[in-house]
Amino acid sequence: QVQLVESGGGLAQPGGSLRLSCTTSRSISGGYIMGWYRQTPGKERELVASIDSRGSTNYADSVKGRFTISRDAAKNTMYLQMAPLKSEDTADYYCKLHIVFGGRTYWGPGTQVTVSP
């Protein structure tokens, strides 16, 4: 079992920045994919960005050039640097871990991001 905890959400102004963190309860060995997803009321959860165990990244078109995903294996932590923020970035953001060997997927409880003047 792996627990994920997100932090760093909050209120920011349009054009501002936030950095989200996702920390796992233990180090992850082998192949894996970690990602940030977001969801607003009445909509499906959507992928924002992902990073795999080789360091390859992928971004939704809506955040390309504005958000940067990264990970620090020594700290068991993944980050999402978000800037410049737009009002449409307002959502609940979730961290996901998929371990390739065994096919298990874990989610964090989420953190809220609100972008408003």
N, C-alpha and C positions, 0 to 999 in steps of 0.2 A: 504493500500500500504506500501511496505517496500523497501527502497533503500539499496543496498549493495555497498560498496566501498572497493576495494582491494588496498594494498600497500605493499612495501617491495621487489618488483621485482628489477632486475638489472643484472649486469654482475658479474659473479663469476668464479673462476678458478676450474678446476676439482679437487675434493678433498676438496673443500671449502664448505661454508655453506651460507644459506640465510634463513630468516624467513619472511614468508608472513603473512599478517594480513587481515582480512575481518571484517569490522565493519558494523553493521546494523543500520538503522536510528531510530529504536526503539527496545525496549526489546520484546522478543518473548515469549509468554506464551503458555502452552499446549504442545502437542506433535509436534516435528519437527525433520527434518534431515538436517544437513548442510554438505556440501562437497566441496572439491577442485577437479576441473577438469582441464585438460590441452589439448591443441590442437596445432598441427603443420600444416603447409600448406599442403593441399591435403589429410589430414587425418581427421577422425572423432574425435570429442571431447571424451576424455576418463576419466573415474573416476580415481582419484589418491588416495583419502582417504575421508572417511566420518565419522561423529560423530552424534549421535542422542541425543534427550533430556534427555535420561537416562545416557548418557556418553559412550555408546557402540561405539566402533570404528571398522572401516574396511579399509583395505589397498589393493591397487593393488599389485600383486606379484612383480612387477618391483621396488617397493619402500619399501617393507617390510624390516624392520631392518635399514632403512636409514632415513625415514621421520617419523615425529610424528605430529599427529593432536591433537589439544586441543582447549578448549574454556574457556572464562572468561565471565560468564553471567553478572557480575556486570559492565563490560565494553562493553557489547554487541558485543564482538569481538571473532572471531575464528582465530586460528593460524595454520600455517604449518611450522614446523621446518624441514629444509632440509639439511642433511649432512650424509655422504659425497656426494657431487654432482658429477654427471657424465655428459658428453657431451650430452648424449641422454635425459637428463632432460630439455634440451633447448625447450621452448614452451611458448605459452601464457597460463597463469593460470587464471582460473575463479572460483569464489566463487558462490555457489548455496545454496539457502534456499528453502526447501519444508515444508510447514505447513500442517500437517496431517489433521486437522479439516478444511474443505473447499477445500482442495486439491490444494492450490495455490503454484506456484513455482516462485522464483525470481532469477535473475542472476546479478552478478556484471559486470562491463565493461571489466574487465580483467587487468592483469599486466604481463609484459613480463619478462621472465627469460632466460638469455643467459649464458651458461656454456662453456667457451672457455679459452685456455691458454693465 
